[in-house]
């Protein structure tokens, strides 16, 4: 394909890059258009990655799905640990106040 005398170069993206884009969209954190704009990728490209991920998930294919699941598990663990940390800070402040 040529555009104004220049050849179009098809960009290649890593599986991790695609998985993170799909995770942002599928988790509901961001919309497809926002993710595409932030990553500098066409909206249609991000949409096709999401469709492929849904198709792979439905068919049981684990190509990239393992990374998505691992990211989701780690995000949930981080959320839980932050909550625990907040509770411990409040408890420490409460007991320290009662000691004085």
Helices and strands as residue ranges (DSSP letters): E 2-3, E 6-7, H 15-26, H 32-39, H 43-59, H 65-99
